[in-house]
């Protein structure tokens, strides 16, 4: 069982939202979809491997609908229910790049996790968003310690430059030290921010996604590049990094080495680039 802990929110995708004129109408294509990095990873894993999502949503109509979508996709969803379900406005420009306006709502208030929800975990995946709040940070570090004690592997996705800078060096380094991830994932901007903050990776395999450029993999002191197929017709990059994480984790759990796992992640990420919203 792959376990993913983090956000489940509503995404309001605005295609053509990269250039807005203030004070008047701005025609665009608008779609309401399921979002949240952790939920995206879980849905991308589901067709390939048993997966459980753990998170927190509001006790409201949209929260119930989002959990239902996860379950319909084959995900074993375990959620705390309190407060208000979060939402994110995603403005997508002409080349598929996105700018996000985030309100994590209940996801930001994740409390201590029922130990039974972690039973059977072979791999635990954690996006960095969940570490932004002190209470949820404790819940996630405790979960990582619990699954690591059983021999399960842990991966951490740095996820957001803004979150990294909000945490700062000391808190971010403490997260990495406490959860001791097997794999640390980042995109090029997040990798640059990690270097700027002086983050030490310890013994983690370091995987850096660089768009159409080769994926950088650093494992056991050796650095290599994994070529990717360039996607020319990018519609929306939302969820591509989460799809990469899903492909990487499933391959790694199946015995693939880091280079092979990065290649599997890249193939799955390409599908996300050709559709609006997350997988």
N, C-alpha and C positions, 0 to 999 in steps of 0.2 A: 504494500500500500504506500503510495506517495501522498504525503500530507502537505497542504499549502495553507498557511495562515496569513490573513490580512484583510484587505478591503473588498467589499461587495457594494457597489454604488450604481446609480443611474448615470449614464453618459448621454449628454445632449450634444450630438455631433453636428457642427455647422460647416458644411462643405462650401468653400468660397468665403469663409469668414476671416481670411488672412488680411483683408484690407477693408476696413469699415469707415464709413463717413459719419461723423458725429451729427446727431440731431435730426436724422431723416431715416427713411426706410433703406434697408440694405438687403436686396433679394439674395437668397441662398437656399440650398437644399438642407433641410434640418431633419435629423433622425434621432429618435430616442432609443437607446440600446442599453444592454447590461454592460457594466464596466467594473473597474477595480483590478489592479495588477494581479493580485492573488487569485481572484475569481477567473480572470483571463487564462492564467496558467493552468488552473484546474480543468477548465473546459477544453483547453488544447491537449491536455494529457489524457482525458477521459476515453477517447477512442483507442488509445494505445495501451493503457495500464490502469488498474484500479486506483482511484484517487479520492481523497477526502478534502473538502474545504472547511476551514474553521474561521469564523469571523463574527461580526456583530452588526445587526441591522436594527432599524426602528421597528416597533410593534405597530406597523402601519401597512396600508394597502400596497405601496410600492415595494416595501421590504418583503412582504409575502410573495409578490409577483416575481421578484428577482431570485428568491430562494427556489421558487417553482421552476424557473428557467434553468438554474443549475442542476436541479434534480432531473429535469427532462433531458439534459445533455449527458446524463450518466454519472453525475458527480454525487458522492455521498456528502450532503451538506449538513454541518453541525453549527448552529448559530445561537448566539446570545441575542435576546430581543429586548431592547429598551431604547427610549429616546426617538430620534428622527433619522431615517435613512439618508445617507449622504448622496450628493450629486456633483457632477463635474461637467462644466461647459468646455467642449473641445473645439477650438477654432482651427480649421484646416485650410492651409493656403493652396495656391495653384500647383505646387510641387509635392503636396502630400505632407508637408511638415505641419506639426500641430503645436498650438499654444493652449494651455489648460488653465481654467479658472476653477479652483477646487474648494469644495465644501465636503469634508469627509464625514461629517455628521457622526452617527453612532459608531462607525468604523474606528474613529479616533479614541473611543472609550472602551476598547476591548479589555475585559477584566480577566482574572485568573481562569485558566482553561481547565475544564474537567479532565482529569488524567485519563479517564476512559476514552476520551475522544482521540487520544494519541496512541491508543493500543494498535499494535500491528504496523506501526510506521517503519518503513525501510529507508525512507528519505524524507527529510523535512525541508521545504523551501520557504524562505522568508524575504519578501520585498522590504526595503528599508523604510517605506512609509510608516509601517506599524511601529517603528521605534521612535517616532517623533514625540509622542506623549509619554510622560514618565510612567503612568500606570500600565499602558499597553506595552511599553518597553520591558517592564518587569515580567508581564505575562509571557512575552515572547522569549526572553532569555531563560525563564524557568522551563518553558516547553522545550527549548533547544537542549538544555541540560538533561531533561528527562529522556528525550529520544537518543541523545548521544550516549547515555549510560547503557542503552540496549544495543549499541553497536551500529545504529542508523547513521547515515550521512546527513549533513546539513549544507544547504546552499544559501547564500545571501546575495540578493540583487541590489546594487546601490541605488538604482531606480530614479533618483531625482537629485540634481545638483542643489536645488533649493533646500531640500531636506538635509543634505550633507552639510551645507553651510550653516543651517539653523542649529544642527547638533554641535558643530565645531569639532576640532581635532580630538579633544579629550573624551567627549561623549561617544563620538564615532569610533575611536580606537577602543574604548571600553566595550562597545557592542561587538566588534570583531574579536577581541580577546575573550569575551565571555562565551560567545556562541561557537567559537573556533570552527568556522565553516570549512568544509572540504573544498568547496568551489565558491569563488567570488566573481560575480558577473557585473559588467558595467558597459556603458557605451563610451564613445570617445570623449565626450564632454565630462562624463562622470569620472573617467580614468584621469583626466587632466585635473579635475577638482580634487581627487584623492591625492595626487602628487602635490598639488598646491597646499593641501592641508597636512602633508607629511604623514599620510596613513601608512602604517606598516602592515604587510599582508600576512606575516607569520608563515605558516606552512600551506596556505590555501593555494589551489590551482587558480590562476588569474586568467579570466577570459574577457577580452575586450571586443565588443562589436563596433565596427567602423563603417556602417552603411554598406555601400558597394565595394569598399576596400576589404582586403583579407582580414579575417578575424585573427586577433593576436592572442596566442595561448602561451602562458608561462607555467610550466609544470616541472617540479623537481629540479629547479635551477636552470632549466633549458627553455629558451624562448623560440617560438616558431610561428609561422603564419599559415592560415588555412584559407585558400581561395574561395570566393563565393560567386554565384552567378548574379550578375547585375540585373536589376529589374528596371526597365525603362518606363513602364506605364504605371508608376506609383500613384494610387488613388488616395491612400490615407495610411500613415505610418502607425496609427494607434494600434497597440497590441502586438506589434511586430517583435518587440523585445521580449514580451511575455511568451509568445509562440516559440521564440528561440530558446528561452529557458526550458519550456516544456520538452522540446525536441532533445535538448542537451541532456536533461535529467533522465528521460526514458532510455536514451542510448547508453548513458553512463551506468545506469542501474542494470542494464542488460549486459554489461561487461565491456563496452567500447572504451577505448582510451580517449584522453581529452581532445585530441585532434579529430577523431572520428565522431565524437559527441558534438563538437563544434560544427562539423559538417552537417550532421543531422539537424541541429538547431537552425542552421541557416536555411536549409530546405523548407522547414516548417514556417520560418519567418517570412519567406517569399510569398506564401499564400495570403498572409495577413496584409501585405502591402497592396494587394489588388482588390480589396473590399473596404467599404466604409465601416468604421467602428471596429471593435475588438472581435476576436474569433467567437 
